[in-house]
Amino acid sequence: MRVLFNVYLIVGFLLLLGGLFATGSCPAKNTDMLSNLIFIISWPGYLYKDVLAGSMSPVQWLHTQACGGGVVIFQ
């Protein structure tokens, strides 16, 4: 069970790193640690809401988290 949880967190962290380095130039990196932590913990929900049921591409989604101010925590 611990292995699955660790893999889940590692995937979230790798998605965050992918957004920083693989989505183009990033002049203003998201330095809000709370936003990054929430993204790492709840990335499947945001993936479903923004990409699968929303209008963003996966690259836009990752770029928004890494360089565009992060995910919206409260709405």
N, C-alpha and C positions, 0 to 999 in steps of 0.2 A: 504494500500500500504506500509506503514511503517512497518507493521508487517511482510510482505513478505520479505522486504529488510533486516530486522533484523534477520529473520530466515535464510536467505541466508548467511549472515555474520557469524552467530552462527555455521552453518554447516561447513563453511570453517575453523573456529577456532577449532571446534571439530575434524576435519580431521587432522589439524596440531598437536593437542594434541595426537590424536591416533597414529600418526607417531612417536611421541617422546616416548610414553610409551607402545605401543602395538605391536611394530614390532621387538622386540629383543633389544640386547644391542646397546647402542649408545655412543661410546667413544668420538666422536667429534661432539657435537650438532651444528646445523646450528644457528649461532648467528647473521646472516645478517638480520636485521629488514626489509630492503627493499624487500628482497626475500620473507620473510614470509608474509609481507603485500600484495605483488603482488599475492602470492599463495592464500591467503584468499579471495582476491577480484576476482580472475579469475580461481578458482579451476575447474569449469565445462569445460572450454576450455582445461586445462591441463589434466583433466580426459579423455576427448575425444581423445586428441592428443597422450597421452602416454599409456593409458590403452585400450581404445576401438579400436582405429585405430593403435596403436603401439604394442610393444611386451612386455610391462611390466605388471606384475600382480598388483593388487591394493596394496598389501603389499609392493612390491618393490617400487611402486610409492610414497607411504607415507614415507617409510624409506629413499628414496632419498631426499625428501624435508626436513625431520627432521634431518638426520644424514649424508647425502652424498653431502652436499654443496648446496642443494636447487635446484629449477627449473632453467633452463636456461632462462634468461630474454631476452637477445639479441642474435640473431643468424646471 
